[in-house]
Amino acid sequence: MSDTLHLLTPTEAQPHKPLLVYLPGLDGSGRLFDHQVPALHRSFEVRCLALPKDDRSSWHRLVEQTIDLLVATAAGRPIYLCGESFGACLALQVVAQAPDLAHRLILVNSASAFHRLPWLTGLGSITAWVPSSIFPFSTLGSMPLLANLNRIAPAQRHQLFQAVQAVPQATVAWRMDLLAQFRLDALNLAAWTAPTLLLASLADRLLPSLEEAHRLLAVFPQAQIYPLPYSGHASLLEETISLSQILAETGFLPQFRPVFA
């Protein structure tokens, strides 16, 4: 992995199509979106943001770098910005700072409620102090909180295990501290008026995702909530969840004009 923030290209370039850019969860790998890419590739050129494993940038720096990457990659094309959990907090800050950059915003189980949950902020505070010999076991123990494992195929389950274990302890602590610092109310989102889709897992054991989606709906009157009745926090890894199908159902897929020879 590169030692700088960068965009992965999981499929070949399609410069005639809009960009769909995925901003990842706490793992930062960008690889946990692979399950969704083949179907989305029919409508978009898909890119996935990847954070270096040892990256400890501030929110301000992450937002700056992400905006620079989006501008350079889009080359004037529409951008569909999709942020999941930690990535949703990053996406919110991107559209607050550059409201004309993206064409659509998709937030999946936004972690913007993190600071309101004492048990999570407390866990973040002690993560850096957990003995390194124990830390890998604690991350494995968090799997039932992160996902509804019964709804995830073995290959994606293994991918999740690998992604979580690959993040160094100090990086996990740093990113949890960033989430503890995040405040939705501090963002100037009045200028963001584009359509917004809020995916919320009703069986999320980690965060109150549906409650937070309603809170975001109050901020974005043009938004709509798409509930995922049986999904856990890592919903995009689940076999029955197709983001492409959800975008089609909600009118979020781009409309292409036929080209005749």
Sequence and secondary structure as in RCSB ss.txt:
>XXXX:A:sequence
MSDTLHLLTPTEAQPHKPLLVYLPGLDGSGRLFDHQVPALHRSFEVRCLALPKDDRSSWHRLVEQTIDLLVATAA
GRPIYLCGESFGACLALQVVAQAPDLAHRLILVNSASAFHRLPWLTGLGSITAWVPSSIFPFSTLGSMPLLANLN
RIAPAQRHQLFQAVQAVPQATVAWRMDLLAQFRLDALNLAAWTAPTLLLASLADRLLPSLEEAHRLLAVFPQAQI
YPLPYSGHASLLEETISLSQILAETGFLPQFRPVFA
>XXXX:A:secstr
  SS EEE  S   TTS EEEEE  TT  SGGGGGGHHHHTTT EEEEEE  TT    HHHHHHHHHHHHHHHHT
T  EEEEEETHHHHHHHHHHHH TTT SEEEEES GGGGGG HHHHHHHHHHTTS TTTHHHHHHHTHHHH  GG
GS HHHHHHHHHHHHHS HHHHHHHHHHHHH  GGGS  TT  S EEEEEETT SSS HHHHHHHHHHH TTEEE
EEETT  SSGGGSTT  HHHHHHHTT S        
